[in-house]
Amino acid sequence: MAKAKLKATAKRQLDLRVVFSEDMTGDDLVRAVERRGGEVLTVAEMVGVALVRIDDERVLDDIGDILHMSRPRPAPR
C-alpha cells in the first residue's frame, strides 16, 4: 500500500526558463502555456524570457513546438 501511495504522489512539476521570440508577446506565451495546462510564473517581455511551471512532460513538447515556429530574439548588446 505504501508503494501505491508513493506512486500517486510522485507527480513531478517542472520549472522551466523559456526564451521566446520577438514576434511573440508575453500574453501570447501565457495563453499558449495555460491552454496546455501549464502555469506562467513570471514574464520578462523586454528580454523575451519567462519562467513556466508544467505538471506533465508532454506539455513540454507542445510548448517547444510553439516556440520553434517563431524567430529567435536577437542577442542583447
Secondary structure, DSSP 8 states (H G I E B T S, - for coil): -HHHHHHHH----EEEEEE--TTS-HHHHHHHHHHTT-EEEEEETTTTEEEEEES-HHHHHHHHHHHHTS-------
